Amino acid sequence: MATPAPQLPVFYRDVVALSRERHKDWYIDPEQGYSFAASSNSVYVAASEFVVAAREFPIVFARDAGGGLAPAVLLGLRANENVVVDEEGRWLTNYVPAYVRRYPFILATAADGGDQLTVCIDEAYSGFNTVQEGQRLIAEDGEHGELLSNSVNFLREFHQHTLLTREFCQAVDQAGLLEPMQANVAMNSGEKFSLSGLHCVTRARLKTLEAAVAKQFLDKDYLELIYLHMHSLANLDRLVQGVAARSGTPAQ
């Protein structure tokens, strides 16, 4: 029986390891906009981003195929629709999540499951070219170009934040603070759709937190992150209005 191909992260279509030989004549034009994210209604967000992300997006929790918990910002309510990216590929909110900003670069773990990380790129990104538009990926001396060097530093920093976020999510999960959430939206046109499969922390669950665990959450700033998450859910109304504006039909 053939082994199924690993599922690619959101946005990424053709991920390959960065190679000084393969990509020595490649350039990158970063001014391509955000059209690559136009069909993604949510993206991962690190805990370190909660302070700024909570001002504009609902922050929710979702489980991956293995049952692991991760936070995400909602960018739309319909499948394959992102209401914060317009038809010209412009991002319409002030804050762009780090997950989006790192594209088309990504760190990948070794095939053997080890701890070593490899810098990879999505070769399907529209900004890559060999006609000298933009900046060189690899300098003539074989070293990283300026844009690539900055991107690699960003990837490393983002990776560290994902590790800390994983610890936060495990603590929230183990404390039993999450409840399933569902949003039901009805348009005046008669269209109805719902958002399910997501989780949130409720005040009722938070009040059941044992004193020792609450002290631990306070010391690690987890309580602040939880309150930011809960506060951010008010942005669901803004998201509904964004869907309505995209449709040209008021929502209920």
PEPE-V421191 format. One line per field, one symbol per residue. ss: DSSP state (H for helix, E for strand, - for the rest). phi: phi as a letter, one per 30 degrees, with the letter a starting at -180 (. if undefined). A space follows every 50 residues. Layout:
# PEPE-V421191
ss = ???
phi = ???
This chain:
# PEPE-V421191
ss = --------------EEE---------EE------HHH----EEE--HHHH HHH-----EEEEE-----EEEEEE----------E-----E------HHH H---EEEEE-------EEEEEE-----EE-----EE-E-----E-HHHHH HHHHHHHHHHHHHHHHHHHHHHHH---EEEEEEEEEE----EEEEEEEEE E-HHHHH---HHHHHHHHH--HHHHHHHHHHHHHHHHHHHHHHHHHH--- E-
phi = .ddddddddeidbbdbddbdddcdcdbbcddcicedcdccdabdbdedce eddddbbdcbcbcddcjdcbdbcdcacddibcdccddciddccdcceded dddccacbddddidddccdbbcddddddabcicjcddcdddidddddddd ddddeddddddddddddddddddddiccbdbbccbbdddjdbabcbicbb dcddddddddeddddddddciddddddddddddddedddddddddddibd cc
